[in-house]
Amino acid sequence: MTRLSLRTFFATLVLGVALPSLAEAEPTSALGTPGPRVLSGGRGTFSPPGAKAPRDQHGRVASVRYITWIYERPDLRSRRLGYVRAGTSIAIREPGRVKGWGNCNGFYSTQPRGYVCNDDTTTTDMGHPVVRASKHVRPADSVRPYRYALSLGAPMYNRVPTTAAHARVMKRHRLPKQLVAWAKKYEGLATNEKVKPTDEPPDFLRGGRSVPTPFTDTPALVRKSIPQGSVLAYTKAFEMNGQVWLLSSDLTVVPASHMRPFRASRFEGVWLSETGAKLPIAWMRESDRPKLVRSSSGAFEKSGESWPRLAWVALTGKKETRAGRTYLETRDGAHWIARSDATVSKRRARPKYVGPKDQWIVVSVSRGTLTAYQGDRPEFATLMSPGSGGVQPKGGDPVKLSTTPLGSYRVNWKDRAAGMSPDKGDPTTFWISDVPWTMYFQAPFAIHAAFWHEEFGQPKSGGCINLSPRDARKLFDWAGPDIPEGWQGVAGGGSNGSGTHVIVTP
């Protein structure tokens, strides 16, 4: 994919407009509050004006529309610091409302900073129908905050249909014998398992009731259809009227019979600061690679053992060349690996424009590697998938060529989950719902989780930097700017703190 966007805000920055992903979601394993645990990451904290009130002392304000913006000042002309997603809420910082500029009946000050407009997009009533319904689609605090499934072409209902109504609709949604060719790139981790009903039917859907506005603006039974090859984020699987249904993150009801659930990727990189591992390290990028040993003659021979695909091994930095081939010594003291069999994460000198305490991420497109640093200290190394177009040619358009743009950037926006689609407006031809742990560095390009494949290290994306969900979650928590509790998205810079440097190299 080449386009990742947020409704309204990113419509002016990127090609395409965000999905109508209206509420955060919660698989049955969800515990605690929504969103990732925020780490300090060495960037410091930003205290709100005045004495800090205990959490929720002054109540909470929730969004009941697609997006509620958080402004730097009580002024709709001021900088947008972030946003709240429909159905979720944030703590109010000071009691009452303050006057400001704009078509608002005052502003609420929010934790830990910023202001939201008191208009028809907000409520302080936590019993509001949108807030109540959204409790069923709250995200898990995990590497995959949603459950995901690949669509074989299915209706998205505003309510659970009767058996007869569902039968009529499904005449237009017959199961395909096989996926269309372009959709196959998204089925890498899709299984053929049937989704089992593991949850109770949501109370707001009982008795034939529909989802509350603004999740739907039409009383029609079918809100839209999710095309073959698109990906659904869902939070519950339940049985009603003799069928198993999935509750999507935008509160539609989708028949499980036409969805293929994804298995979770187990791949993750190595946190050097936690494990004590040191660079350089070699990755087995494409396939299993043989462990080599030295014979008595000094030649390098296969030991009969192999490193599995996506594994890594620490290197000493010593190398030898024999018969035109280069071999790298591993730190285990017993094995070597052919240089042609490995992609290597090497230590890189800190650029002059990066401060001695700054965070920075360096990506090598040709190597398929990503390394994160704190000042001069490497913290994390992993494999990532860059754009399928390979290294960006000079003057080439990265969107058209599906290449990851080379250069030096900063994380300028973080979103707990963002929709992907090439469509403008409400997507109709293709989309991936709620891609988690998204960090934009040059819109529409971002670092984000890819839960639909496990070909890390290989060119795969439309230009974004694909990480495994485990890696994406940890990097999201580590990188600046921090995202406050309850916020769905946060902008880099200003009172939010600077975004982490992102350096993309050939």
N, C-alpha and C positions, 0 to 999 in steps of 0.2 A: 504494500500500500504506500501511497505517496502523500496522503492528506490526513492530518489529525487536526480537529478543530473544536472550539467551544462556541456554543450558540451566542450570537451577537458579537462578542468580543473578538473572537478569532475570525469572524466573517470578514472583517476589514484587513486581516493580516495574512490569511492563507487562502488557498483555492479550495472552496467547499465550506459548508456550514455544518455545525455539530449535529449529532444525532439528538433526537428528543429523548435522551436518557435522563429521566426525571427524578430518580430517587436512588439512594444507595441501597445495597442489597446484602442479605444475610443468609448464607447457607445454614442448615440446621446445627452445625457445629459452632456457630458464632457465639462468642462470649464477650461481655464487656461493651465498651463504647465503640462507635464506628471509627474506621480509619486506622492508619498505622501509628505505632508508638513513635513519638518524636524524640530524636536523640540530639544532643547538643552539637556534636560534630566539631567542637572547637571554635564555633563562630560567635559565642557569647549570646546574651539575651537582650531583649528590648522591652523595657518596663513601660507600661501605660502611664499616662499622666495621673498624678494623685496617688493616694493610698490604694493598694491593690486589695479588692474585696474578695472574700472567700467565694469559691465557685458557686454560681447559681444564687447568691444572696439576693440579687435584684431580679431574679427570674431569667427567662430565656426568650429569645425571639427566633421564630422559625420562618422559613421560606415556604410559601404555598403556590409559587409559580415556578417556571422553568429555572430561573436564576434570580437570586437576590444579591446585588453587588455590595461589597464592603468598600466604602470610600475612606480616603485618608482624613478628610475633614467633613463636617456636616454641610456638605456642598456637593451637589451632583456634578459640578464642573471639576472637582478635585480628582486626584489620581485614584484609580481603582486598585485597591490592595489585594483583592481576592473576591471570592464569592461563596455563597451558601447554596447548596442544592435543594431542590424542592423536597419538602417533608423532613428536612433535618434542621437543627437549631444550634445556636451558639449562646453562651452566657452573656448577659447584659452587664457592662462594667460599672456603670453609675446609675442610681435610681432616676426614674422619670425620663423625659425626653428633652432634647435641646433644640433650639431654633436653628434654622439653617437656610441655605439657598436651594430652591427647587420645588417641584410640585409635590411636597411631602407635608404631612401633618406632624412635623418635627422629625428628629432623628434619634435612634437608640445608639448609645455608645456600646461597643462590643469588646469582648475579651479576645486577645490581650490588647488590641488597638483597633482603631477604625470606627466607622459609623455606618448604619444602614437606614435607609429611608423608611419611614412609617407610611406605607401606601398599601395598595391592594395586593402586593407581592409578599407581605409579611403579616405575622400574627404573634401575639404573646399567649394565645390560647393553645396549650399543649393538647387539648381535646379536639382541636380542629380536625375535620374528616381527613384532610390530606396528611396531617401529622400522624393520625391514628393508623391510616392505611399503610403509611410508609414504614411503620414498625415491622411490617412483614417483609420488607425489602431492604433491610439494613445490612451493611457489609460486615463480613467477618474480619477480625483482626488477624489476618493470615496472609501468606504469600499469594493466594488466590482468593480475593475477597468475595468472589462469586463462583458459582458453578457455570460451566460453559458447555454449549452443544452446537454442533454444525447442522444447519438447516438443510433438509431435503425438499424444501418448499412447503410452507405451512401458513395457515391463517393465524392472525394475532387478534384474539377476541377481547372485547371490552367487558365481557362477563362469561361465565361458564354456559355454553349453549345446551339446549335440550338435545337428546339423542337424535331426534328427527332433524333439527336444524343443523347439527353438526354433519350429519350424513349428506345433506344437500350441499353444504359448503365444500365438503371433501371431494365431491365429484370434480371439482376444479383443481384439486391438489393430489393427483395420483403420484405414488412413489416412483421416482425415476429408476431405470435399470442401472444406471451409473451416473456419477457426477459429470457435469460438463468439464471440458479440459481445463479451463482457467481456474475452476474451483478446487481442483485436486491439490494445489499448492497449500491449501488450508486444511487438508485432512490428515496431515502427518501424525497427529496424536489423537485423531478421532477414532473411537471404538465402534463396534457393532452391537454393543450391549444394550439391552432394553433398560430404560430408566424406571426404577422401582419407586412406588409411592412411599416416601419416607416421612411425610409431613401431614398434619391435619389441614383440611381446607381453611383458607383464611376467612375470618368471620365476616369481613366486609363483602365477600362474594356469595355468602349463603343466601338462600331464598331467591336466587335469580337476580340479585342486585349487581349493579355495574360499579366500576371503579369511579372514584370522585374526580371532579375537575380539579386541576387542569390536565390531569393525565389523559383525559379524552375530551375532545370538544364536540363529539358527535354521539348521539344515542344509538348509532348503528351497532349491530352485533359485531361486525368485523371492522376493526380500526384500520388495518392494513394487512399485507402479507409479507412474510420474511422470505426472500428469494432463496433458491437453491444456492448453496455455497456461502451464504451469509452466516454469521455467528451470533448466537443468542446468549446473553448473560441472564441467568435465572437464579432464584433463591429458594424455591420450594418445589417439591414434586408431590402432588396429592391426587387422590382419586375422587371423582364425582361423576354421576350419571354413567357409570360403567366404563369410564375412560381415565387414563392417567394424564394429568395436566401439569405444565410448568408455569410458575409465576415468574414472569420476566422482571428485570430491574426497572422497566418503565410501566409496571403493573398491567401488562397484558397477559392473557391466558392462552397458552400455546399447546397443541396436542403433542405429547411426548412421542407418539408413534412416528412422527416425521422429523425427529431430531436424533443426532448421534452424539453422545456425550464424549468429552475429551478426557483422556487420562492425564494425570499430572506428570510433568517432567521432573526428574530427579537430579538433573544437572545443576551444579553450582560451582562457582569459582573458589578461590582460596583467599581468605582474609589473612594476609601476611602478618599483620600486627597481632592477631589472635593465636595463630598457629606457630609462629616463630619461623615460618618458611622464608626463604630469601630468593630474590631474583639473581640470576635468570632461572626461569622454569620453562620446560618444553611441554607442549600440548599435543595430544594425538588427535588431530583435527578431523580427518575424514574416515579413518578406519583403525582397527587394531594395528599396533606396530610392534615388530619383534625386539626383544631385549637382546642386545649383542654382548658378547664377551670376547676377551682377547685370547687367542690360542698361544701355544708356546712359541710359535714363529712370529707372533706379533700381529697376525692378521685378525680381522674382526669377523666373528662367526655368530650365527644364531644360537641362542641358548636353549631354545625349545619353549621359552616362555614369551608372553607378549604383554604389552600395556594395552588395556581396552580403549576403544574409541572414547574421546572426551576426557580421558584421564590426563594427569599431569605428573611430571617428575622434576625435581630440583636438579639443577646443573651446577658443576663446579666453575664453569667458565673456561675450562681447558678443552681444546679441540685438536684433532690430528687429521691429517689428510693422507690417504693411501689410495693409489691407483685412480687418482682424480676424484675421489669421494671424501667428504668431510664427515668426521664423527665427533660427537659431543659426549663428554664424560658426565655421568650422573653422580649425585652426592651419596648414593648408597654404597659407593666404593667398589661395586662389583660389575656394573653394567655401563654400556655405552648405547647411544642411539644415533642412527644415521641422520645427518642434518636435513636431508631431503624428506625424512619421515616426520619431522617435527616443525611446528610453528612456535617461535620462542618469544616469551615476554621478557624484554630486557629493561634494565633500569635506565631512566632518561634523566638528563640534567634539567633542573628547574629553569624555565625561561625567565629572563630578566624582569618581565612585566608581571610575574607571579610573585607575590610576597612570601617571605620566609615562613609564615604561618597559614598561608592561603591553602585552600583545597583546590586541586585541579585534576582533571580526568584527561588522559591521552588515549586516543583511539587510532589504531593502525588498520586501514582498510584492507591492504593486501595481506597482512598477517591474520586478520580476523581477531585481534586482541584488544582488550580494554584494560587500562591500569589506572588506579586512583591513587593520588598522593596527598599527603598533608605536609606542606612545605617540601623539604627534601626527602621525606620518608615515604616510601611506597607502602600503601595500606592494603591494597586489594588488586587482584589480577584475575582475569577470566577470559573466556572466549565470547565473542559477540558476532552477530550477523549484520553486515553492512548492506548497502544497496546492491541489488542484483546486477546493476550495470558496471560494477567494478570501480576502479579508480576514476574519479571525475577528470575528464580532459580539460585543459585550459580553455576557459571561455564557454564550456558546455553547460547547458541548463540541467541542473540536477533533478528537477521535477520530471522533465521529459525523458531524461536518460536513466532514471531510477538509480542515481548515484548519491552517496552521502557527501554533502558539500564539504570540501576541504577548507581549513582555516581555523581561526581562534575565536571562540564565542564565550558566552556565559549562559548558565541556566537562567532563562528570563521568565519562565512560568512552570509551576509544578501543579499537577492535577492527580488526585487519588485515582481517577479513572476517566478516560476520555474516549469518545466514539470515533471510529475510523470509517471514512467513506469517501469515494471520489465524487459523489453527487453534491450538487448545490441544493440548499434547503433541506427539507425533510427527505432523507434518503429513501430511494425506492429500488435501485438496481442491485446494490451491494452494500453491506456494512458489517463491521465487527463491533459489537456492543461492549462498552465499558472496558477498554484495554487498561489494565492497572499500571500504576507507578510510572506515570508519564511525565517526562521532564523535557520541555521544549528548549532548544538552544538556538535555532534559526528556523522559525515557523515557515513551512509546515513540518519541519524535521525535528524529531525528538528521540530521546532515549526512553525505551519502554519495554515492558514485559511482552514476550511472545509465547503464548500458551498453546499455539496450534502447531508448532514444529519443534524439533530438537536438533537442528542442523547448525548449531552454533559454531562459529569459525568460518562458515561458508557464506558467500554473498547470497542473500535471500530476500531482502526487503525491497520496498519501493524507494528507499533512501534513508529511512530511519535506522536507528541502532537498536537491534533486537537483542534482548537479554532473556535468560531464563527467568521465570517468575521469582525464584529464590534470590537470584542476583539482583533483579530489578528492585525488589522490595528493600533489600539491605542498602543498596546504593541510594534509593529514594530517601530512606531514613537518614543516611549519612550526609548527603549533599545539601548545600544551601540553595535557596532559603528554607528555613524551617517552616513547616505548615502547622498552624495552631489547631487545637482541638475544635472539631465541628466545622472547620473550613474545608470546602471541597477543593478549592484551587487557591494558589497564592502567587503573586507576582514577585519577581526578583527586583531588588534595589530599594532605595529609600528606607523607610522605617522597617521594612521587612528584612533588611540585610541583603548583602550582595549575593548573587547566585554563583555557584561553583564554576570555575573556568572549565571549558570543554575545548580540547585541541584535537582536531581531526587531521591526521597525516595520511599520506599515500600508503 
